[in-house]
Amino acid sequence: MTGGYPSPPSSRVKTPSSPSTTSVISKLLAIGLSTMRGDRRVITLWAMSLSTYAPRSFSLRQELTTSLTLVATPLRQHHIQTAVDIEAWLPPLYVDAQQLQQVLLNLFFNAIKAMPQD
């Protein structure tokens, strides 16, 4: 008897097919790390949602150029060339620059994913 319970018969104990303690622990650690990464993403998204709306006036050409600079590496990796062609007479925008930049980045990354692969 072990701890007040009868010991299982040796014929019912299957040691070879039982996962090792090390493999179980490593899988649990991987699950824990994935959960922490997910938690961090949720907190980041939550913090972004709390940002205040701060509209300002700026040039669409400038914002597009800045956003394209941020995605330059993935564009090069996928052999995608871009050009900013905006009429000079367009008036400045009056919007929240951070929100517009997020929209533009999402648009660019979705376009990159939609392009045919080499």
WOVEN-V563907 format. One record per residue. N is the residue number from 1. RES is the residue in three letters. PHI is phi in radians with two decimals (none if undefined). PSI is psi in degrees with one decimal (NA if undefined). D_LAST is the distance of its C-alpha to the last C-alpha in whole Angstrom. Layout:
n:N res:RES phi:PHI psi:PSI d_last:D_LAST
n:N res:RES phi:PHI psi:PSI d_last:D_LAST
This chain:
n:1 res:MET phi:none psi:140.6 d_last:66
n:2 res:THR phi:-2.16 psi:116.8 d_last:63
n:3 res:GLY phi:1.05 psi:30.5 d_last:64
n:4 res:GLY phi:1.56 psi:-6.0 d_last:66
n:5 res:TYR phi:-1.92 psi:145.6 d_last:64
n:6 res:PRO phi:-1.20 psi:145.7 d_last:64
n:7 res:SER phi:-1.26 psi:141.2 d_last:62
n:8 res:PRO phi:-1.25 psi:149.4 d_last:59
n:9 res:PRO phi:-1.09 psi:146.5 d_last:60
n:10 res:SER phi:-1.11 psi:-23.2 d_last:58
n:11 res:SER phi:-1.24 psi:-21.9 d_last:57
n:12 res:ARG phi:-1.59 psi:-11.2 d_last:55
n:13 res:VAL phi:-1.53 psi:122.4 d_last:53
n:14 res:LYS phi:-2.03 psi:82.6 d_last:50
n:15 res:THR phi:-1.14 psi:-45.3 d_last:49
n:16 res:PRO phi:-1.06 psi:-37.3 d_last:46
n:17 res:SER phi:-1.51 psi:-10.2 d_last:44
n:18 res:SER phi:-1.31 psi:136.7 d_last:45
n:19 res:PRO phi:-1.16 psi:145.8 d_last:42
n:20 res:SER phi:-1.26 psi:154.7 d_last:43
n:21 res:THR phi:-1.04 psi:-38.5 d_last:44
n:22 res:THR phi:-1.11 psi:-43.2 d_last:41
n:23 res:SER phi:-1.19 psi:-36.9 d_last:38
n:24 res:VAL phi:-1.15 psi:-44.6 d_last:40
n:25 res:ILE phi:-1.11 psi:-42.7 d_last:40
n:26 res:SER phi:-1.14 psi:-36.9 d_last:37
n:27 res:LYS phi:-1.18 psi:-40.9 d_last:35
n:28 res:LEU phi:-1.13 psi:-39.2 d_last:38
n:29 res:LEU phi:-1.12 psi:-40.3 d_last:37
n:30 res:ALA phi:-1.11 psi:-41.8 d_last:33
n:31 res:ILE phi:-1.11 psi:-43.1 d_last:34
n:32 res:GLY phi:-1.08 psi:-42.8 d_last:36
n:33 res:LEU phi:-1.14 psi:-40.8 d_last:34
n:34 res:SER phi:-1.10 psi:-40.2 d_last:31
n:35 res:THR phi:-1.12 psi:-41.7 d_last:34
n:36 res:MET phi:-1.12 psi:-40.2 d_last:35
n:37 res:ARG phi:-1.10 psi:-42.8 d_last:31
n:38 res:GLY phi:-1.09 psi:-41.9 d_last:31
n:39 res:ASP phi:-1.06 psi:-42.1 d_last:35
n:40 res:ARG phi:-1.11 psi:-39.8 d_last:34
n:41 res:ARG phi:-1.12 psi:-42.9 d_last:31
n:42 res:VAL phi:-1.10 psi:-42.8 d_last:34
n:43 res:ILE phi:-1.11 psi:-40.9 d_last:36
n:44 res:THR phi:-1.09 psi:-46.6 d_last:34
n:45 res:LEU phi:-1.09 psi:-40.2 d_last:33
n:46 res:TRP phi:-1.10 psi:-44.7 d_last:37
n:47 res:ALA phi:-1.11 psi:-39.0 d_last:38
n:48 res:MET phi:-1.12 psi:-34.7 d_last:35
n:49 res:SER phi:-1.22 psi:-20.4 d_last:37
n:50 res:LEU phi:-1.49 psi:-9.5 d_last:40
n:51 res:SER phi:-1.11 psi:145.2 d_last:39
n:52 res:THR phi:-1.45 psi:149.0 d_last:42
n:53 res:TYR phi:-1.25 psi:121.4 d_last:41
n:54 res:ALA phi:-2.29 psi:77.2 d_last:41
n:55 res:PRO phi:-1.22 psi:148.7 d_last:40
n:56 res:ARG phi:-2.66 psi:167.6 d_last:41
n:57 res:SER phi:-1.64 psi:131.8 d_last:40
n:58 res:PHE phi:-2.79 psi:169.5 d_last:37
n:59 res:SER phi:-1.46 psi:131.7 d_last:35
n:60 res:LEU phi:-1.11 psi:-38.3 d_last:32
n:61 res:ARG phi:-1.01 psi:-45.0 d_last:30
n:62 res:GLN phi:-1.13 psi:-43.1 d_last:31
n:63 res:GLU phi:-1.18 psi:-40.1 d_last:29
n:64 res:LEU phi:-1.11 psi:-44.1 d_last:26
n:65 res:THR phi:-1.08 psi:-43.1 d_last:26
n:66 res:THR phi:-1.10 psi:-45.7 d_last:27
n:67 res:SER phi:-1.14 psi:-39.7 d_last:24
n:68 res:LEU phi:-1.13 psi:-33.0 d_last:21
n:69 res:THR phi:-1.10 psi:-37.0 d_last:23
n:70 res:LEU phi:-1.20 psi:-26.3 d_last:22
n:71 res:VAL phi:-1.88 psi:17.3 d_last:19
n:72 res:ALA phi:-1.04 psi:-41.7 d_last:18
n:73 res:THR phi:-1.12 psi:-51.7 d_last:16
n:74 res:PRO phi:-1.07 psi:-34.0 d_last:14
n:75 res:LEU phi:-1.10 psi:-45.7 d_last:13
n:76 res:ARG phi:-1.10 psi:-42.2 d_last:13
n:77 res:GLN phi:-1.08 psi:-30.2 d_last:10
n:78 res:HIS phi:-1.73 psi:10.0 d_last:8
n:79 res:HIS phi:0.98 psi:43.8 d_last:9
n:80 res:ILE phi:-1.86 psi:128.4 d_last:11
n:81 res:GLN phi:-1.83 psi:143.6 d_last:14
n:82 res:THR phi:-2.24 psi:159.3 d_last:18
n:83 res:ALA phi:-2.59 psi:139.2 d_last:21
n:84 res:VAL phi:-1.70 psi:116.9 d_last:24
n:85 res:ASP phi:-2.23 psi:88.9 d_last:26
n:86 res:ILE phi:-2.13 psi:134.9 d_last:30
n:87 res:GLU phi:-1.06 psi:138.1 d_last:33
n:88 res:ALA phi:-1.19 psi:-23.8 d_last:36
n:89 res:TRP phi:-1.41 psi:-7.2 d_last:38
n:90 res:LEU phi:-1.09 psi:135.0 d_last:37
n:91 res:PRO phi:-1.24 psi:161.2 d_last:39
n:92 res:PRO phi:-1.15 psi:154.3 d_last:38
n:93 res:LEU phi:-1.51 psi:150.6 d_last:37
n:94 res:TYR phi:-2.17 psi:86.9 d_last:39
n:95 res:VAL phi:-2.54 psi:174.2 d_last:37
n:96 res:ASP phi:-1.33 psi:115.3 d_last:37
n:97 res:ALA phi:-1.07 psi:-38.9 d_last:34
n:98 res:GLN phi:-1.14 psi:-42.4 d_last:33
n:99 res:GLN phi:-1.17 psi:-41.7 d_last:32
n:100 res:LEU phi:-1.11 psi:-42.7 d_last:30
n:101 res:GLN phi:-1.08 psi:-39.4 d_last:28
n:102 res:GLN phi:-1.12 psi:-41.0 d_last:27
n:103 res:VAL phi:-1.10 psi:-46.2 d_last:26
n:104 res:LEU phi:-1.10 psi:-43.4 d_last:24
n:105 res:LEU phi:-1.10 psi:-42.4 d_last:22
n:106 res:ASN phi:-1.07 psi:-42.7 d_last:22
n:107 res:LEU phi:-1.06 psi:-46.2 d_last:21
n:108 res:PHE phi:-1.13 psi:-45.4 d_last:18
n:109 res:PHE phi:-1.15 psi:-37.7 d_last:17
n:110 res:ASN phi:-1.13 psi:-39.1 d_last:17
n:111 res:ALA phi:-1.12 psi:-40.9 d_last:15
n:112 res:ILE phi:-1.07 psi:-44.4 d_last:12
n:113 res:LYS phi:-1.14 psi:-30.8 d_last:12
n:114 res:ALA phi:-1.40 psi:-15.3 d_last:12
n:115 res:MET phi:-1.23 psi:145.3 d_last:9
n:116 res:PRO phi:-1.09 psi:143.0 d_last:7
n:117 res:GLN phi:-1.42 psi:148.5 d_last:4
n:118 res:ASP phi:-1.17 psi:NA d_last:0
